[in-house]
Structures are given as structure tokens and as C-alpha cells.
Amino acid sequence: MLVLFETPAGFALFKVLDEGKLSQVEDLWKEFQTTESARKVVKLKAFSKFENTAEALTAATLLVDSKPSKGLRSFLRHECEGEILAVADSKLGNAIKEKLKIECVHNNGIMELMRGLRSQLSELITGLGVQDLAPMSLGLSHSLSRFKLKFSPDKVDTMIIQAIGLLDDLDKELNTYAMRVREWYGWHFPELSKIVQDNIHYAKAVKLMGSRTNAADLDFSEILPEEVESELKEAAVISMGTEVSEHDMINIKALCDQVISLSEYRGQLFDYLRSRMNAIAPNLTVLVGELVGARLISHAGSLLNLAKQPGSTVQILGAEKALFRALKTKNQTPKYGLIFHASLIGQAAPKLKGKISRSLAAKAALAIRIDALGESQDASQGFESRAKLEARLRQLEGRALGRLAGSTKGKPKIEPYDKERKRDTHGLLTAAKTYNPAADSTIGQEQASDKKIKYEKAVETDQSLRQHDQADKKRKHEELHVEEVAVEPEKKKKKGGSKKNEIPEEAIPYQEEEPEKKKKKKKREEAISHQEDDIAVEPEKKKKKKKTEDGKENDGEEHAVESEKKKKKKKKDDVNEDEETKVLTDEIPKKKKKKDKSKTSTE
């Protein structure tokens, strides 16, 4: 059995002297503790040295991919005829077996043998010292890492990251330069900024026109449409701008050249970015577009890092500040980040954007993993996912329309089947309803109800005011009575013999109300009774009219009318009693005034 061992200096073939020791894997390391014991197990048969560093680099890069180099194949053909070859890489052994028809072996015993050979390599290979092996391995590792960094397929997305970053910077610069052109040239021709809205067309028109006096003789058909061109020429004649010198106009035209050149370069960069995105991430490009896909890759750092993210992270990628602010303040988290600018979310209604963004993020996460880790480079999965998302969007929009058109559950209301429908109306689910002309006008009913409400409010307020006045008058009367009782004995002491002229309270006769007050009282009672009669009579009249039209009378309604009349009489009696109490309370202070007058006269 032969053992293939790769070194920085070349390939070495060792002959296994005692194959029985390979079965004792646990004790095999003891055989390589010293050089003498190692030489009893293996012996160097052949060594193929690399001629230069380039050959070593190509061989090492092919071995990383488990492929034999050209020099290795020729070396093995010459040295391994009819022998079993032990290799450290099973994939490399399969490749050698397919191409060279050499039987290869790979197991745990071979791996332990390789570790022993590595520990005693400088002693087993004559002419290869430790001082020579160390710089060789260091140089080969540097060149190999440099080659990997240069041609690694995982690092191709760095071009996309740089391109989208440059594209965003160009957009900012273009906007700044275009605004500066508008402000600068606006002093000479301010009306042009409202006529021409596009920044690039504005710069081209300024460059072609120069001074506004030249606008009438120029042809703007290549830059502007006919309507805008005619409006520009009319405005140039009556412009309110100031005059500009030739030196100033040269600088303005130079700035216009910068704007035009930057816009052209931006178009070329966008075409390059589109081609790179279609080559590296075709499925993602179909779902979200070139710009959104490139921004997602740039934000994640690489396509492989983006493929490791779940759909929920892809959905809010780019809205990290809003997410952490919402978590901190315990508010609603954002529904979308960079993915919001995708065309599918732009097509959706505002209420459906959250649902579509969640579905799109889930499909985009699958598409990214296919692009990053899959072997196929077609966009079939992306087209299939986009078709499903469009169908989902149509379904959601149809459900929303159903809610607006029908009931709240999205279905139209269906009336139940009526067995007693008429024979003439076969198409109706329910019986036809007759027209009621009495329900057309409700003016009288509304007036009566309004009158009732107003009257009840007036009665309540009147009663409350009366009660309040009565309480105040009683309180004042009691206070005056107490004062009079306290003052009278003092007056008697002072006057001494004026008892004859004083009139006792018991001797004062009860004075009836004046005739004018009685008349006012009667008028007030009559007005209240008339209002109550009007309110009660109007609904009764309507009821009687309906009875005459239908030809039916009910005894119950008469009883109701009588009961209403009784209630009205009770209300009148209550009102009369309240008025009488009021009059009595009004008369008490009058009596007191008369007493005071009589006292003064006697004095």
C-alpha cells in the first residue's frame, strides 16, 4: 500500500511496511514518537518537487476543490501501477479512481497515519529541512489566500454593493447640481423653472438657449414637446428676469454640462447594476426589482449573509431604528423597511400593504437562498412566486370590494323564502308590500310632540322656581317675626302709655286679593288649559280620522281619552293650589308693611 502526502514543496509517496499496524488505530501514534520507529512503519518511495510557486499554487487550488493536477496525474501513473493508494481526501480519491483507474482507500487508520507522517516529515524526506519547509508553507498560504480573495465566487456581490452605493450618491449629487442650475439661471429667466419640470431637460434647454433672447430663433423639438416649446418662447419675450453677462453664462453652461454628464453616467451604471443583479440574484430581481434587491444585499453585507436571514427580518430590513424605538416605547412595530419600494407593495391598497409585505418577504427569503446556495441560475422560482403574490393581491382586493358591496362578512344579504307570496309576483322572494300614503307627512306629529316636550319642560321649571321662592319667603318671614318680637317690648318701655293706639295682630282682618290680581290669575289658568287641550286634542283628532277611514272604532281609545282628561284636571288643581300659596306668601309682607305704617302714625 502506498500513501499520498501533499507538502508545500511537492507530492510524496510512502510505502507502508507493516499494514497490520493500521488496524490498531489507538496505538498507531506510538510508532511515530521517534524517527527510528517511524521508519519501521513507512518508507519514502518517490517525491515530486514543484518547479516554482505558480505550479505549487495551481496544485494547491485544485486540491482544495478535490481535483488532481496535471503533474500529480503523471506522477501517480508512473509510480502507482497495480498498487492501492491511501489518500487523506475521499473526494480526491474518487477523482483519481475515475481518471487513473487506481484503487484508493480512506479510513480512520489512514488519517492517523497522516498525522504521524506530518510530525516526522522533515526526517522521513531526505533533503527537506525544517528551515526550508516553513518559508515554503508561508509563501504558499499567502498566495493561496490571495488567489481565493481574487476569484472567490462569494465575493462577486461586492460589485453590486459598490454600484448601488455609487448610484445613491449620484442621485444626491444630481439633485444638488440641478437645483443650483435652477437657482442660478432663474435670475435671468425665472419663468423657465415652472415651464420645464424635469431637471435634465431644464439643463439641456439652458445649454442650448443661453440667453433668453435666443429662444425665438432656436428649435427645442429634440428636448421638449411642442406645447412646452411654444410656451417657453412666449415666456422668453415677456420675462421679468435680469440681464446676465457672457462670463456668467459660460459658468452656467459648464454646470449644465456637469448635470448632463452625470445623468448619462447614472444611466450606464444602472444598466451595469441590472446586468449584475440578473446574473447573481435572478429570483430576487424578479420579485423586488434591481434597486430594492441591491439595497437589501448592501444592507446585509453580502448575498450569503442575506440568505441566512429569516423572512421576518427581510421584511423590516432597513427600519431598525423604527423597530427598536417601537420596542422601547411599546408601540406598534414597523411593517416594512427597504422592501416597501417593491412594485408589488406599491400596487396594493394602503390597508393591504402590511399583508402583501409579509407574503413578499417570505417569498423573497426563499428566492435569496436559491440564488445564494442553489446550483441553478434561472429565475423560474422567482416568476412562480411573483404569480402567486399577484393572485394573492387580487384575492385580497376582491374580498375588500365584497365587504363594500355586500354585508360586513363579504357576502350579499339573502332574504328568506316566503311561502305566502302572491301568485302574480313569481319573481319576488317575499310578498309585495302595499303603499301607505298616511306615512308620507309627519309634520303634525312632530309639532305635537314638540309642544308636549316644551310644555313639560315649562311646567317643571315653573314648579322648581315656585318651590324655591316659597322657601325663601318663609325663611324671610320667620326672620322678620323674630325681630319684631324682640323690638316690641323695648318700644313699650320707651313710650310708656301708647297701648291705646296700637293695633294687635289678631285684630287685623284678612284682606282678600285685589280684583286685578284675580283677573290675571284667571287669564293665566285659561291659557294653560287651552295649551293642554290643544296638545291632547291633536293626536285624538288624528286617531279619529284614521278610525273614520278604516271604518272601525275601539272602546279602549275612549277610555284612554277620559283618563287623559282626568290627568289634566289633576294638573290644573295642582297649579291652582301652587298659585294660591304664592298669593298668600305675597300678602304676608304686605300686612307687615301696614303694621309698620300704623305704628308710625300712632307715634
C-alpha angles and dihedrals in degrees: 000000000000126000122213112213124181119214133174088251098049146294121310129199118205126193115223107225098187112031092176091073091062089072090061096069097164094054097039095093090063090065091061098051091098133028093238094055091045091054088055090059103039137018130195111250103172141352127201111200124205114244096213144351094268092059091047090050094051092047092048094048091050091048089053087058090045094248127131117236124230093257092049092052093052091046093052093046090055099044108029107056109148094353133120112242123212114208134183094221120057093201091053089050091053091050092050091048092052097046104032101025091232118144112239131198130203125174142125093281091056091050091051089048090053091054090053092049091051092054094052098030098119091051097045095049111061116221094022111104130186091246090058097041096055098058090042092055092045094051092046092050091050094049091044094052090046091052092048092051091048099048103024111136090211091063097056091092089069086080089058092049092051093044096052091046091052091046092056091048091050091052091054093047093046091052092049094048093045092052090049091053091051093050094044098047091037090079089064101035111011095168092065094073091064095043097050112042101175114086096215093048089048092054092047092049092049092049092050097042105039103173115029091235089072094058095089093059098043132089115228096175093115092053108029136029120254097258093051091045093054091047090050093052093049092049092048090062096053099032120146095209127122126250119266127205124239092249091056091047091054091057092047091052091049090055089049089054089054092051092049094047092048091050091051092049090048090056091051091048091050091052090050091049091049092052093048093048092049089051099045105029109016097156093049090047092054092051104044106008134249100286098045092044092050091049091051091051091046093049093050093045098237142009091257092053090049090051090058092059121094123236093259091057092046088053095058098029106137095026097081095128093053090046096053092042090053092048091049095048093036093238131134114300120234118270098211144011127181090347089070090083093061116117094238092058091044090057093053125091117255092256092051099046093092094053094045092047091053092049092044092050091052092051092043091054090056092046092051092052091050091050095046102039106017125098097218118084099197125108098227093119091050093052091047093050092047091052090052092049092050090051089049091051092051090049092052092047091049091051090051091050089049090055091052095046100041138019126319093273093058096256128105117249114258118203117222121256114264116214094195096060119135121263094232093058102061094156096056122093091202133033117276114259121228122237116254110207092184090069093060098085124039098165097112093047092051091050093050092048090048091051091050092051093048093048093049091050091049092050092049094049091045092052093048092050092049093051091049093049092047092052092050093048093049091050092050091046092053092049092050092048091052091050093049092050090053096045101046099069091051091053091049091055093050098046097038101191108029096109093109095064095046118096117214119233092239091059093058106102122227109262117214123224119280117258093243092057091049091054093051090048092053093048091052092050091049092051092051092048092049091052092050091048092051092050093048096041098052098063089040091054091051091049090050091050091053089048092053092049093051094038094231133116129192125207090208092069092055090054089050091052092050092049090051091052091052090052090051092052091051089051090051092051091050090050092050092050091051091050092050092052089049092052091049092051090048092053096053096071089046090058090050091052090052090051092052091050092051090050093052091049092053090050 
